[in-house]
Amino acid sequence: GDFVHQGDVIAQLDEDELALLVKQAEAQLGQARAAVGLVADQADDAVNRENSPVVRQERAVLEEAQASLARLKLLEQKNAVTQADLEASAAAVAVAEARYASSLNAVEEKLAVIRVRRAELLLAQDMLKQAVIRAPFDGLIQGRQVAAGAYLRVGDPVATLVRIDPLRYRGTVPERHALHLRAGQEVLVQLDGLQEPISTRVSRISPMLDEFSRALIFEADLPNPGGRLRSGLFAEADIVVDSNSEAVAVPETSIIEFAGVEKVWRVNGGAAVEVEVRTGRREHGQVEIVSGLAAGDVIIQQGSAGRAGPVSPATTEEQVGG
């Protein structure tokens, strides 16, 4: 039941082993950097490949072999050198070129090792940072799933944190109204114990209807400063589809239902005619008519008393309101 702010510590894991992993990763990174001559204040990419000690050494050997071959070629013009000496010198140049290329590749391999060690260090530091579990948002601790000294596996829950501001209302609308639902529409949420509904907006809508109920699920965020509302309260909501339009409503007593079909008696030219309707919300003895009637239609108020044919003076009529 304790209240915590975002960033507050909820639990603390043992850091000793994780701290050792960080030190090990730091040492391995330092070793890899030293292999290419990097000092502490130099960036990982500050290496001059051509100036690396091993590359300089192999380049010097190559240059010496090339100079020796050039001298022998001058002597060849004077017939002062054997063919065997020329071939041996040319082979020495080829070997030196291969060793020089290999030294450049070796430097690239060492730089790749540095990148690997750097990634390992970042991973170890991140694991150490995650040893301190902090609240991702403001809320109340509903329950604690571990005790001090317990061993945890990856994915084990530590505590249940409940967000109290805002609360989230989740409701449904029937399939026939699904196409009229839009994000941002006004929602009037009535909670038990509150006299006035809370006005909010549709924040999220499911991309598909529920497979079994054929209803569309939506969510709305309820502002709850101070936490006066409690999670889990029962609530009902009305969605304002079009604030400028007026719904057609009739008295609940005018609706007759048989075998799942709803009808009313509409008076037309002094005669009563049974009309099938589709209904919506029911509130305070009134029923919303989604289709089947228009504003201004005259109906029989007591549907059970309706009969086909001329309307008698004793039959109570009512005009449909919009």
Number of C-alpha atoms within 10 A of each C-alpha: 10 9 14 18 13 11 12 15 13 16 16 12 16 12 15 9 9 19 16 13 19 20 14 15 21 18 14 19 20 17 15 21 24 14 14 23 15 17 12 9 6 11 10 16 10 11 17 10 18 13 13 16 14 18 21 16 14 20 20 14 19 21 14 15 20 18 14 16 21 15 12 19 16 12 14 15 9 9 10 11 14 11 12 9 13 19 12 11 21 18 14 19 21 14 14 21 19 13 18 21 13 15 22 17 14 16 21 15 12 16 20 13 17 23 17 14 21 20 14 19 21 14 15 21 18 13 16 20 13 14 14 15 15 16 18 15 16 17 21 18 17 13 13 13 9 14 9 8 8 7 10 11 6 5 6 10 11 15 15 13 21 17 19 22 18 15 19 17 21 16 17 18 18 15 14 13 13 17 9 13 16 16 13 12 17 19 22 17 20 17 16 11 9 9 8 11 16 14 17 18 19 20 17 15 19 12 9 11 17 14 8 6 10 15 19 22 18 19 18 26 18 19 16 15 11 8 15 9 17 10 13 9 10 11 14 13 19 15 19 16 14 11 9 7 9 10 15 21 24 25 21 17 15 23 20 20 13 7 5 7 10 14 20 26 26 27 23 14 9 12 14 21 21 17 14 18 17 14 18 17 11 14 11 7 10 15 20 18 21 17 12 12 20 15 15 12 14 19 26 27 23 19 21 14 12 23 16 12 13 13 19 12 7 6 13 14 17 18 16 20 15 14
